[in-house]
Amino acid sequence: MSNYQYILVERDERVGIVTLNRPKELNALNTDLVGELADALEEFDRDDEIRCIVLTGAGERAFAAGADIKEMSNKSPIDMLLGGFENWNRIRRIKTPLIAAVGGYALGGGCELAMHCDMIVASENAQFGQPEIKLGIIPGAGGTQRLARTFGKYRAMEMVLTGANFTAQEMADHGLVNRVVPKGEHLNEALKLAKTVAAQAPLAARLAKDAVLAAFETTLEQGLANERKNFFLLFASEDMREGTRAFVEKRKADFQGK
């Protein structure tokens, strides 16, 4: 893997782990960090040995406490247009299942980054929020759209218009966090979940992710057509043959991602 300044990258069996590593700045998301993150995620995405990715933050205080306000304060609209969000689009296009392990603050861009992931495991001390309104701006990396689709209109409005923080349990109660775990256990629990995902047929996992995400971006009819296309495609895979044979033979399947 490449050498990075703002993130740490490691492997645990078939799981890739990326850690945001600016703990003194509460892992604030500057432009270079988001670029490094996109690079690392794409590198894992190309690696056939990696079947799930966990994203977390260094230190106990924050997953990511938002964008780097000092860096942002002098930006012009043209600066933001030209340099702002292509790396976020790269993160959104990752095909490998992606799990956020959140401890402490996940605010602003940090909350949006967690929502870019496919599942969220949060420590009981985690706090989520979109406080951009307090800076005279609004969420710009998908916060309004993903919150509205998950929380519904009224909770999303409250979060975006007040800038208030929500606890991990509140987020779980409204469907945005998969599970709340004891303080400090978020990474361990996320890795357990990731290894369960990594044990599945990797082609099926990628196409399952694609099918679920399509539900947020298409009509029901289009989503059903996409699901069926992905379902049919998997009948061309060796893993489908292996999985069905293993079931009939009452043994554990050995998926090769082919």
Accessible surface in RSA format (square Angstrom, percent):
REM  Atomic radii and reference values for relative SASA: ProtOr
REM  Chains: A
REM  Algorithm: Lee & Richards
REM  Probe-radius: 1.40
REM  Slices: 20
REM RES _ NUM      All-atoms   Total-Side   Main-Chain    Non-polar    All polar
REM                ABS   REL    ABS   REL    ABS   REL    ABS   REL    ABS   REL
RES MET A   1    96.92  50.2  26.51  17.5  70.41 167.6  26.98  22.9  69.94  92.7
RES SER A   2    65.32  55.2  46.23  61.7  19.09  44.0  26.83  57.1  38.49  53.9
RES ASN A   3   155.16 107.0 124.55 120.4  30.60  73.7  35.67  85.9 119.49 115.5
RES TYR A   4    44.01  20.5  13.07   7.4  30.94  80.5  15.01  11.3  29.01  35.8
RES GLN A   5   131.39  73.5 103.91  75.9  27.48  65.4  40.05  85.3  91.33  69.3
RES TYR A   6    40.80  19.0  40.80  23.2   0.00   0.0  16.04  12.1  24.76  30.5
RES ILE A   7     3.49   2.0   0.00   0.0   3.49   8.4   0.00   0.0   3.49   9.5
RES LEU A   8    93.44  52.0  90.53  64.8   2.91   7.3  92.98  65.3   0.46   1.2
RES VAL A   9    34.64  22.8   3.11   2.8  31.54  76.0   3.25   2.8  31.39  85.1
RES GLU A  10    95.86  55.0  88.49  66.9   7.37  17.5  30.73  59.4  65.13  53.2
RES ARG A  11   112.18  47.1  84.06  42.8  28.12  67.0  45.20  61.8  66.98  40.6
RES ASP A  12    41.89  29.3  37.69  37.5   4.21   9.9  12.03  28.3  29.86  29.8
RES GLU A  13   136.06  78.1  99.74  75.5  36.33  86.5  52.20 101.0  83.87  68.5
RES ARG A  14    95.14  39.9  94.52  48.2   0.62   1.5  25.61  35.0  69.53  42.1
RES VAL A  15     0.25   0.2   0.25   0.2   0.00   0.0   0.25   0.2   0.00   0.0
RES GLY A  16     0.00   0.0   0.00   N/A   0.00   0.0   0.00   0.0   0.00   0.0
RES ILE A  17     8.14   4.6   7.95   5.9   0.19   0.5   7.95   5.7   0.19   0.5
RES VAL A  18     0.00   0.0   0.00   0.0   0.00   0.0   0.00   0.0   0.00   0.0
RES THR A  19    16.01  11.4  16.01  16.2   0.00   0.0   9.02  12.1   6.98  10.6
RES LEU A  20     0.00   0.0   0.00   0.0   0.00   0.0   0.00   0.0   0.00   0.0
RES ASN A  21    47.11  32.5  38.32  37.0   8.79  21.2   0.00   0.0  47.11  45.5
RES ARG A  22    30.61  12.9  26.96  13.7   3.65   8.7   6.47   8.8  24.14  14.6
RES PRO A  23    61.10  44.5  52.00  47.4   9.11  33.1  53.50  44.2   7.61  47.3
RES LYS A  24   189.76  92.6 157.18  96.4  32.57  77.6 107.73  97.0  82.03  87.4
RES GLU A  25    84.10  48.3  70.14  53.1  13.96  33.2  36.10  69.8  48.00  39.2
RES LEU A  26    37.30  20.8  36.37  26.0   0.93   2.3  37.30  26.2   0.00   0.0
RES ASN A  27     0.11   0.1   0.11   0.1   0.00   0.0   0.00   0.0   0.11   0.1
RES ALA A  28    13.16  12.1  13.16  20.3   0.00   0.0  13.16  18.5   0.00   0.0
RES LEU A  29    10.24   5.7   2.39   1.7   7.85  19.7   2.39   1.7   7.85  21.1
RES ASN A  30    12.67   8.7  12.45  12.0   0.22   0.5   2.05   4.9  10.62  10.3
RES THR A  31    58.34  41.5  50.97  51.7   7.37  17.6  43.66  58.6  14.68  22.2
RES ASP A  32    87.21  61.1  81.78  81.4   5.43  12.8  15.80  37.2  71.41  71.2
RES LEU A  33     0.00   0.0   0.00   0.0   0.00   0.0   0.00   0.0   0.00   0.0
RES VAL A  34    10.01   6.6  10.01   9.1   0.00   0.0  10.01   8.7   0.00   0.0
RES GLY A  35    13.30  16.4   0.00   N/A  13.30  16.4  13.21  36.3   0.09   0.2
RES GLU A  36    29.57  17.0  28.43  21.5   1.13   2.7  14.51  28.1  15.05  12.3
RES LEU A  37     0.44   0.2   0.44   0.3   0.00   0.0   0.44   0.3   0.00   0.0
RES ALA A  38     0.11   0.1   0.00   0.0   0.11   0.2   0.11   0.2   0.00   0.0
RES ASP A  39    64.32  45.1  59.92  59.6   4.40  10.4  15.46  36.4  48.86  48.7
RES ALA A  40     0.00   0.0   0.00   0.0   0.00   0.0   0.00   0.0   0.00   0.0
RES LEU A  41     0.00   0.0   0.00   0.0   0.00   0.0   0.00   0.0   0.00   0.0
RES GLU A  42    46.52  26.7  46.06  34.8   0.45   1.1  15.39  29.8  31.13  25.4
RES GLU A  43    49.48  28.4  47.06  35.6   2.42   5.8  19.02  36.8  30.45  24.9
RES PHE A  44     0.14   0.1   0.14   0.1   0.00   0.0   0.14   0.1   0.00   0.0
RES ASP A  45    23.43  16.4  16.41  16.3   7.02  16.6   2.65   6.2  20.78  20.7
RES ARG A  46   169.82  71.3 140.02  71.4  29.80  71.0  79.22 108.3  90.60  54.9
RES ASP A  47    32.70  22.9  24.11  24.0   8.60  20.3  16.13  38.0  16.57  16.5
RES ASP A  48   129.82  90.9 109.48 109.0  20.34  48.1  37.10  87.3  92.72  92.5
RES GLU A  49   106.39  61.1 105.44  79.8   0.95   2.3  42.42  82.0  63.97  52.2
RES ILE A  50     5.96   3.4   0.00   0.0   5.96  14.4   0.00   0.0   5.96  16.2
RES ARG A  51    17.42   7.3  12.78   6.5   4.64  11.0   4.32   5.9  13.09   7.9
RES CYS A  52     0.00   0.0   0.00   0.0   0.00   0.0   0.00   0.0   0.00   0.0
RES ILE A  53     0.00   0.0   0.00   0.0   0.00   0.0   0.00   0.0   0.00   0.0
RES VAL A  54     0.00   0.0   0.00   0.0   0.00   0.0   0.00   0.0   0.00   0.0
RES LEU A  55     0.06   0.0   0.06   0.0   0.00   0.0   0.06   0.0   0.00   0.0
RES THR A  56     4.97   3.5   4.97   5.0   0.00   0.0   3.30   4.4   1.67   2.5
RES GLY A  57    10.81  13.3   0.00   N/A  10.81  13.3   0.06   0.2  10.75  24.1
RES ALA A  58    18.87  17.3  11.75  18.1   7.12  16.2  17.12  24.1   1.74   4.6
RES GLY A  59    51.57  63.6   0.00   N/A  51.57  63.6  28.32  77.7  23.25  52.1
RES GLU A  60   139.86  80.3 125.11  94.7  14.75  35.1  53.66 103.8  86.20  70.4
RES ARG A  61   156.45  65.7 148.01  75.4   8.44  20.1  65.09  89.0  91.36  55.4
RES ALA A  62     2.21   2.0   0.24   0.4   1.97   4.5   0.24   0.3   1.97   5.2
RES PHE A  63     1.03   0.5   0.00   0.0   1.03   2.7   1.03   0.6   0.00   0.0
RES ALA A  64     0.00   0.0   0.00   0.0   0.00   0.0   0.00   0.0   0.00   0.0
RES ALA A  65    31.14  28.6  12.52  19.3  18.62  42.4  12.83  18.1  18.31  48.5
RES GLY A  66     4.96   6.1   0.00   N/A   4.96   6.1   4.96  13.6   0.00   0.0
RES ALA A  67    31.27  28.7  23.07  35.6   8.20  18.6  23.07  32.5   8.20  21.7
RES ASP A  68    21.79  15.3  19.16  19.1   2.64   6.2   1.69   4.0  20.10  20.0
RES ILE A  69    81.55  46.4  77.51  57.7   4.04   9.7  77.51  55.8   4.04  11.0
RES LYS A  70   184.15  89.8 170.84 104.8  13.32  31.7 117.65 105.9  66.50  70.8
RES GLU A  71    65.14  37.4  48.47  36.7  16.67  39.7  29.83  57.7  35.30  28.8
RES MET A  72    53.18  27.5  46.96  31.1   6.23  14.8  38.85  33.0  14.33  19.0
RES SER A  73    79.05  66.8  40.50  54.0  38.56  88.8  41.27  87.9  37.79  52.9
RES ASN A  74   136.37  94.0 106.50 102.9  29.87  71.9  35.92  86.4 100.45  97.1
RES LYS A  75    86.53  42.2  60.50  37.1  26.03  62.0  18.89  17.0  67.64  72.1
RES SER A  76    43.08  36.4  38.89  51.9   4.18   9.6  38.50  82.0   4.58   6.4
RES PRO A  77   114.72  83.6 102.89  93.8  11.84  43.0 110.10  90.9   4.62  28.7
RES ILE A  78   103.61  59.0 103.61  77.2   0.00   0.0 103.61  74.6   0.00   0.0
RES ASP A  79    65.60  46.0  56.48  56.2   9.12  21.6   9.27  21.8  56.34  56.2
RES MET A  80    63.90  33.1  62.13  41.1   1.78   4.2  58.37  49.6   5.54   7.3
RES LEU A  81   137.73  76.7 110.31  78.9  27.41  68.9 117.31  82.4  20.42  54.9
RES LEU A  82   143.55  79.9 108.33  77.5  35.22  88.5 110.68  77.7  32.87  88.5
RES GLY A  83    46.32  57.1   0.00   N/A  46.32  57.1  35.52  97.5  10.79  24.2
RES GLY A  84    22.71  28.0   0.00   N/A  22.71  28.0   8.17  22.4  14.55  32.6
RES PHE A  85    75.70  37.9  72.02  44.6   3.68   9.6  72.02  43.7   3.68  10.5
RES GLU A  86    98.20  56.4  91.01  68.9   7.19  17.1  60.39 116.8  37.81  30.9
RES ASN A  87    33.55  23.1  32.29  31.2   1.26   3.0   1.11   2.7  32.45  31.4
RES TRP A  88    23.56   9.5  23.20  11.2   0.36   0.8  13.45   7.2  10.11  16.4
RES ASN A  89    51.67  35.6  51.35  49.6   0.32   0.8   0.36   0.9  51.31  49.6
RES ARG A  90    46.72  19.6  45.32  23.1   1.40   3.3  17.17  23.5  29.55  17.9
RES ILE A  91     2.41   1.4   0.20   0.1   2.21   5.3   0.20   0.1   2.21   6.0
RES ARG A  92   109.77  46.1  95.56  48.7  14.21  33.8  28.95  39.6  80.82  49.0
RES ARG A  93   122.35  51.4 108.34  55.2  14.01  33.3  63.33  86.6  59.01  35.8
RES ILE A  94     5.35   3.0   2.46   1.8   2.89   7.0   2.46   1.8   2.89   7.8
RES LYS A  95   123.49  60.2 119.28  73.2   4.21  10.0  80.45  72.4  43.04  45.8
RES THR A  96     1.17   0.8   1.17   1.2   0.00   0.0   1.10   1.5   0.07   0.1
RES PRO A  97    10.18   7.4  10.18   9.3   0.00   0.0  10.18   8.4   0.00   0.0
RES LEU A  98     1.29   0.7   1.29   0.9   0.00   0.0   1.29   0.9   0.00   0.0
RES ILE A  99     0.00   0.0   0.00   0.0   0.00   0.0   0.00   0.0   0.00   0.0
RES ALA A 100     0.00   0.0   0.00   0.0   0.00   0.0   0.00   0.0   0.00   0.0
RES ALA A 101     0.13   0.1   0.00   0.0   0.13   0.3   0.00   0.0   0.13   0.4
RES VAL A 102     0.00   0.0   0.00   0.0   0.00   0.0   0.00   0.0   0.00   0.0
RES GLY A 103     6.17   7.6   0.00   N/A   6.17   7.6   3.10   8.5   3.07   6.9
RES GLY A 104     5.22   6.4   0.00   N/A   5.22   6.4   5.22  14.3   0.00   0.0
RES TYR A 105    78.15  36.5  78.15  44.5   0.00   0.0  34.36  25.8  43.79  54.0
RES ALA A 106     0.00   0.0   0.00   0.0   0.00   0.0   0.00   0.0   0.00   0.0
RES LEU A 107    25.17  14.0  25.17  18.0   0.00   0.0  25.17  17.7   0.00   0.0
RES GLY A 108     4.88   6.0   0.00   N/A   4.88   6.0   4.88  13.4   0.00   0.0
RES GLY A 109     7.62   9.4   0.00   N/A   7.62   9.4   4.98  13.7   2.64   5.9
RES GLY A 110     0.00   0.0   0.00   N/A   0.00   0.0   0.00   0.0   0.00   0.0
RES CYS A 111     0.00   0.0   0.00   0.0   0.00   0.0   0.00   0.0   0.00   0.0
RES GLU A 112     4.61   2.6   4.42   3.3   0.19   0.4   0.44   0.8   4.17   3.4
RES LEU A 113     1.41   0.8   1.41   1.0   0.00   0.0   1.41   1.0   0.00   0.0
RES ALA A 114     0.09   0.1   0.09   0.1   0.00   0.0   0.09   0.1   0.00   0.0
RES MET A 115    18.67   9.7   4.86   3.2  13.81  32.9   7.17   6.1  11.50  15.2
RES HIS A 116    21.26  11.6   5.18   3.6  16.08  41.1   2.31   2.4  18.95  22.0
RES CYS A 117    13.55  10.3   0.03   0.0  13.53  31.8   0.00   0.0  13.55  14.6
RES ASP A 118    49.01  34.3  17.51  17.4  31.50  74.5  20.04  47.2  28.97  28.9
RES MET A 119    44.17  22.9  41.69  27.6   2.48   5.9  26.49  22.5  17.68  23.4
RES ILE A 120     7.79   4.4   7.75   5.8   0.05   0.1   7.75   5.6   0.05   0.1
RES VAL A 121     0.00   0.0   0.00   0.0   0.00   0.0   0.00   0.0   0.00   0.0
RES ALA A 122     0.00   0.0   0.00   0.0   0.00   0.0   0.00   0.0   0.00   0.0
RES SER A 123     0.15   0.1   0.15   0.2   0.00   0.0   0.12   0.2   0.03   0.0
RES GLU A 124   107.18  61.5  86.45  65.4  20.73  49.4  24.92  48.2  82.26  67.2
RES ASN A 125    52.65  36.3  34.68  33.5  17.96  43.3  30.77  74.0  21.88  21.2
RES ALA A 126     0.90   0.8   0.00   0.0   0.90   2.1   0.00   0.0   0.90   2.4
RES GLN A 127    62.13  34.7  62.13  45.4   0.00   0.0   6.16  13.1  55.97  42.4
RES PHE A 128     0.00   0.0   0.00   0.0   0.00   0.0   0.00   0.0   0.00   0.0
RES GLY A 129     0.00   0.0   0.00   N/A   0.00   0.0   0.00   0.0   0.00   0.0
RES GLN A 130     0.02   0.0   0.00   0.0   0.02   0.0   0.00   0.0   0.02   0.0
RES PRO A 131    34.43  25.1  33.91  30.9   0.52   1.9  33.91  28.0   0.52   3.2
RES GLU A 132    17.05   9.8  16.67  12.6   0.38   0.9  13.22  25.6   3.83   3.1
RES ILE A 133    64.81  36.9  52.48  39.1  12.33  29.7  52.48  37.8  12.33  33.5
RES LYS A 134   143.89  70.2 105.89  65.0  38.01  90.5  70.30  63.3  73.59  78.4
RES LEU A 135    96.64  53.8  65.45  46.8  31.18  78.4  72.79  51.1  23.84  64.2
RES GLY A 136    68.96  85.0   0.00   N/A  68.96  85.0  37.05 101.7  31.90  71.5
RES ILE A 137    72.46  41.2  65.08  48.5   7.39  17.8  71.82  51.7   0.64   1.7
RES ILE A 138   112.98  64.3 104.30  77.7   8.69  20.9 104.65  75.4   8.34  22.6
RES PRO A 139     8.48   6.2   1.40   1.3   7.07  25.7   1.40   1.2   7.07  44.0
RES GLY A 140    50.88  62.7   0.00   N/A  50.88  62.7  27.24  74.7  23.65  53.0
RES ALA A 141    11.40  10.5   3.39   5.2   8.01  18.2   9.94  14.0   1.46   3.9
RES GLY A 142    23.10  28.5   0.00   N/A  23.10  28.5  16.16  44.3   6.94  15.5
RES GLY A 143     0.25   0.3   0.00   N/A   0.25   0.3   0.00   0.0   0.25   0.6
RES THR A 144    42.12  30.0  38.45  39.0   3.67   8.7  25.46  34.2  16.66  25.2
RES GLN A 145   100.28  56.1 100.28  73.3   0.00   0.0  41.81  89.0  58.48  44.4
RES ARG A 146    60.25  25.3  58.83  30.0   1.42   3.4  24.21  33.1  36.04  21.8
RES LEU A 147     0.00   0.0   0.00   0.0   0.00   0.0   0.00   0.0   0.00   0.0
RES ALA A 148    42.62  39.2  33.15  51.2   9.47  21.5  33.42  47.1   9.20  24.4
RES ARG A 149   127.28  53.4  96.28  49.1  31.00  73.8  37.40  51.1  89.89  54.5
RES THR A 150    53.61  38.1  30.46  30.9  23.16  55.2  17.99  24.2  35.62  53.9
RES PHE A 151    19.41   9.7   0.00   0.0  19.41  50.5   0.67   0.4  18.75  53.7
RES GLY A 152    31.06  38.3   0.00   N/A  31.06  38.3  29.96  82.2   1.10   2.5
RES LYS A 153   119.26  58.2 107.91  66.2  11.35  27.0  63.65  57.3  55.61  59.2
RES TYR A 154   169.39  79.1 160.48  91.3   8.91  23.2 125.63  94.4  43.76  54.0
RES ARG A 155    90.87  38.2  89.47  45.6   1.40   3.3  17.03  23.3  73.84  44.8
RES ALA A 156     6.71   6.2   6.53  10.1   0.18   0.4   6.68   9.4   0.03   0.1
RES MET A 157    94.90  49.1  93.88  62.1   1.02   2.4  79.37  67.5  15.53  20.6
RES GLU A 158    79.61  45.7  72.40  54.8   7.21  17.2  26.52  51.3  53.09  43.3
RES MET A 159     0.00   0.0   0.00   0.0   0.00   0.0   0.00   0.0   0.00   0.0
RES VAL A 160    16.47  10.8  16.19  14.7   0.28   0.7  16.19  14.1   0.28   0.8
RES LEU A 161   110.70  61.7  92.47  66.2  18.23  45.8  92.47  64.9  18.23  49.1
RES THR A 162    72.05  51.2  53.17  53.9  18.88  45.0  59.15  79.4  12.91  19.5
RES GLY A 163     1.07   1.3   0.00   N/A   1.07   1.3   0.00   0.0   1.07   2.4
RES ALA A 164    39.61  36.4  32.58  50.3   7.03  16.0  39.61  55.8   0.00   0.0
RES ASN A 165    64.37  44.4  38.05  36.8  26.32  63.4  11.85  28.5  52.51  50.8
RES PHE A 166     8.07   4.0   7.56   4.7   0.51   1.3   8.07   4.9   0.00   0.0
RES THR A 167    64.64  46.0  64.34  65.2   0.31   0.7  60.57  81.4   4.07   6.2
RES ALA A 168     0.38   0.3   0.38   0.6   0.00   0.0   0.38   0.5   0.00   0.0
RES GLN A 169    95.85  53.6  94.33  68.9   1.52   3.6  49.59 105.5  46.26  35.1
RES GLU A 170    73.96  42.5  73.49  55.6   0.47   1.1  25.27  48.9  48.69  39.8
RES MET A 171     0.00   0.0   0.00   0.0   0.00   0.0   0.00   0.0   0.00   0.0
RES ALA A 172    26.30  24.2  10.72  16.5  15.58  35.4  10.96  15.4  15.34  40.6
RES ASP A 173    99.71  69.8  62.81  62.5  36.89  87.2  24.83  58.4  74.87  74.7
RES HIS A 174    62.91  34.4  48.21  33.5  14.70  37.6  32.55  33.5  30.36  35.3
RES GLY A 175    57.74  71.2   0.00   N/A  57.74  71.2  31.79  87.2  25.96  58.1
RES LEU A 176    13.41   7.5   4.80   3.4   8.61  21.6   8.26   5.8   5.15  13.8
RES VAL A 177     7.44   4.9   0.00   0.0   7.44  17.9   0.98   0.8   6.46  17.5
RES ASN A 178    83.71  57.7  47.72  46.1  35.99  86.7   9.82  23.6  73.89  71.4
RES ARG A 179   105.65  44.4 100.66  51.3   4.99  11.9  31.33  42.8  74.31  45.0
RES VAL A 180    45.06  29.6  15.33  13.9  29.73  71.6  15.33  13.3  29.73  80.6
RES VAL A 181    12.54   8.3  10.10   9.1   2.44   5.9  12.54  10.9   0.00   0.0
RES PRO A 182    84.50  61.6  83.79  76.4   0.71   2.6  83.94  69.3   0.56   3.5
RES LYS A 183   127.44  62.2 107.83  66.2  19.61  46.7  53.39  48.1  74.04  78.9
RES GLY A 184    47.76  58.9   0.00   N/A  47.76  58.9  26.97  74.0  20.78  46.5
RES GLU A 185    65.99  37.9  65.99  49.9   0.00   0.0  17.44  33.7  48.55  39.6
RES HIS A 186    25.34  13.9  25.34  17.6   0.00   0.0  15.70  16.2   9.64  11.2
RES LEU A 187    57.50  32.0  57.50  41.1   0.00   0.0  57.50  40.4   0.00   0.0
RES ASN A 188    76.04  52.4  72.89  70.4   3.15   7.6  12.25  29.5  63.79  61.7
RES GLU A 189    39.49  22.7  39.31  29.7   0.18   0.4   3.62   7.0  35.88  29.3
RES ALA A 190     0.00   0.0   0.00   0.0   0.00   0.0   0.00   0.0   0.00   0.0
RES LEU A 191    24.97  13.9  24.97  17.9   0.00   0.0  24.97  17.5   0.00   0.0
RES LYS A 192   130.52  63.7 123.09  75.5   7.43  17.7  84.11  75.7  46.40  49.4
RES LEU A 193    22.93  12.8  19.90  14.2   3.02   7.6  22.69  15.9   0.24   0.6
RES ALA A 194     0.00   0.0   0.00   0.0   0.00   0.0   0.00   0.0   0.00   0.0
RES LYS A 195    73.55  35.9  66.58  40.9   6.96  16.6  38.44  34.6  35.11  37.4
RES THR A 196    81.45  57.9  74.74  75.8   6.71  16.0  55.05  73.9  26.40  39.9
RES VAL A 197    23.55  15.5  21.45  19.4   2.10   5.1  22.37  19.4   1.18   3.2
RES ALA A 198     4.44   4.1   4.02   6.2   0.42   1.0   4.30   6.1   0.14   0.4
RES ALA A 199    56.39  51.8  34.03  52.5  22.36  50.9  41.90  59.0  14.49  38.4
RES GLN A 200    86.44  48.3  85.92  62.8   0.52   1.2  29.86  63.6  56.58  42.9
RES ALA A 201    12.46  11.5  10.51  16.2   1.95   4.4  10.51  14.8   1.95   5.2
RES PRO A 202    19.02  13.9  16.92  15.4   2.10   7.6  18.72  15.5   0.31   1.9
RES LEU A 203    64.25  35.8  64.01  45.8   0.24   0.6  64.19  45.1   0.06   0.2
RES ALA A 204    34.76  32.0  33.18  51.2   1.58   3.6  33.35  47.0   1.41   3.7
RES ALA A 205    16.54  15.2   6.45  10.0  10.09  22.9  14.35  20.2   2.20   5.8
RES ARG A 206    65.85  27.6  62.38  31.8   3.46   8.2  20.16  27.5  45.69  27.7
RES LEU A 207    44.10  24.6  43.55  31.2   0.56   1.4  43.91  30.8   0.19   0.5
RES ALA A 208    55.60  51.1  46.87  72.3   8.73  19.9  54.70  77.0   0.89   2.4
RES LYS A 209    23.35  11.4  14.87   9.1   8.48  20.2  18.58  16.7   4.77   5.1
RES ASP A 210    62.23  43.6  56.82  56.6   5.42  12.8  16.39  38.6  45.85  45.7
RES ALA A 211    21.10  19.4  13.46  20.8   7.63  17.4  13.72  19.3   7.38  19.5
RES VAL A 212    94.98  62.5  90.50  81.9   4.48  10.8  94.98  82.5   0.00   0.0
RES LEU A 213    70.80  39.4  70.55  50.5   0.25   0.6  70.55  49.5   0.25   0.7
RES ALA A 214    12.62  11.6   9.00  13.9   3.61   8.2  12.23  17.2   0.38   1.0
RES ALA A 215    72.38  66.5  45.02  69.5  27.36  62.2  50.30  70.8  22.08  58.5
RES PHE A 216    95.61  47.8  83.01  51.4  12.60  32.8  88.36  53.6   7.25  20.7
RES GLU A 217   125.17  71.9  87.57  66.2  37.60  89.5  40.37  78.1  84.80  69.2
RES THR A 218    55.08  39.2  30.30  30.7  24.78  59.1  37.70  50.6  17.37  26.3
RES THR A 219    82.47  58.7  72.42  73.4  10.05  24.0  78.01 104.8   4.46   6.7
RES LEU A 220   142.31  79.3 126.63  90.6  15.69  39.4 133.18  93.5   9.14  24.6
RES GLU A 221   141.71  81.4 135.72 102.7   5.99  14.3  50.94  98.5  90.77  74.1
RES GLN A 222   103.41  57.8  96.19  70.3   7.22  17.2  33.77  71.9  69.64  52.8
RES GLY A 223    10.83  13.4   0.00   N/A  10.83  13.4   8.93  24.5   1.90   4.3
RES LEU A 224    77.07  42.9  75.82  54.2   1.25   3.1  76.75  53.9   0.32   0.9
RES ALA A 225    60.67  55.8  49.04  75.7  11.62  26.4  55.54  78.2   5.12  13.6
RES ASN A 226    30.58  21.1  27.15  26.2   3.43   8.3  13.94  33.5  16.64  16.1
RES GLU A 227    91.67  52.6  90.54  68.5   1.13   2.7  22.74  44.0  68.93  56.3
RES ARG A 228   130.91  55.0 128.70  65.6   2.21   5.3  33.49  45.8  97.42  59.0
RES LYS A 229   105.04  51.2  98.62  60.5   6.42  15.3  83.06  74.8  21.98  23.4
RES ASN A 230     5.13   3.5   5.13   5.0   0.00   0.0   4.98  12.0   0.14   0.1
RES PHE A 231   112.96  56.5 108.84  67.4   4.12  10.7 111.84  67.8   1.12   3.2
RES PHE A 232   121.48  60.8 112.35  69.6   9.13  23.8 113.11  68.6   8.37  23.9
RES LEU A 233    96.62  53.8  87.11  62.3   9.51  23.9  90.49  63.6   6.13  16.5
RES LEU A 234    35.58  19.8  35.13  25.1   0.44   1.1  35.58  25.0   0.00   0.0
RES PHE A 235    89.06  44.6  83.59  51.8   5.47  14.2  84.23  51.1   4.83  13.8
RES ALA A 236    93.71  86.2  52.44  80.9  41.27  93.9  64.24  90.5  29.47  78.1
RES SER A 237    10.64   9.0   4.75   6.3   5.90  13.6   8.64  18.4   2.01   2.8
RES GLU A 238   111.39  64.0 107.67  81.5   3.72   8.9  45.49  88.0  65.90  53.8
RES ASP A 239     5.12   3.6   4.32   4.3   0.79   1.9   2.79   6.6   2.33   2.3
RES MET A 240    42.14  21.8  30.68  20.3  11.46  27.3  41.31  35.1   0.83   1.1
RES ARG A 241   114.03  47.9 113.59  57.9   0.44   1.0  37.34  51.0  76.69  46.5
RES GLU A 242    24.98  14.3  24.98  18.9   0.00   0.0  10.84  21.0  14.15  11.6
RES GLY A 243    20.35  25.1   0.00   N/A  20.35  25.1  13.28  36.4   7.07  15.8
RES THR A 244    67.25  47.8  63.36  64.2   3.89   9.3  58.61  78.7   8.64  13.1
RES ARG A 245   121.38  51.0 118.78  60.6   2.60   6.2  50.86  69.5  70.52  42.7
RES ALA A 246     2.12   2.0   2.01   3.1   0.12   0.3   2.01   2.8   0.12   0.3
RES PHE A 247   169.46  84.8 156.01  96.6  13.45  35.0 162.49  98.5   6.97  20.0
RES VAL A 248   112.20  73.8  94.68  85.7  17.51  42.2  99.89  86.8  12.31  33.4
RES GLU A 249    98.85  56.8  71.31  54.0  27.54  65.6  40.14  77.6  58.72  47.9
RES LYS A 250   186.56  91.0 149.87  92.0  36.69  87.4 115.90 104.3  70.66  75.3
RES ARG A 251   103.31  43.4  79.78  40.7  23.53  56.0  63.20  86.4  40.12  24.3
RES LYS A 252   182.68  89.1 156.58  96.1  26.10  62.1 109.59  98.6  73.09  77.9
RES ALA A 253    25.60  23.5   9.91  15.3  15.69  35.7   9.91  14.0  15.69  41.6
RES ASP A 254    89.55  62.7  81.76  81.4   7.79  18.4  31.30  73.7  58.25  58.1
RES PHE A 255    37.77  18.9  33.22  20.6   4.55  11.8  33.22  20.1   4.55  13.0
RES GLN A 256    95.95  53.7  79.49  58.1  16.46  39.2  30.58  65.1  65.37  49.6
RES GLY A 257    26.47  32.6   0.00   N/A  26.47  32.6   6.26  17.2  20.21  45.3
RES LYS A 258   134.00  65.4 118.18  72.5  15.82  37.7  77.45  69.7  56.55  60.2
END  Absolute sums over single chains surface
CHAIN  1 A    13711.9      11210.0       2502.0       7774.6       5937.3
END  Absolute sums over all chains
TOTAL         13711.9      11210.0       2502.0       7774.6       5937.3
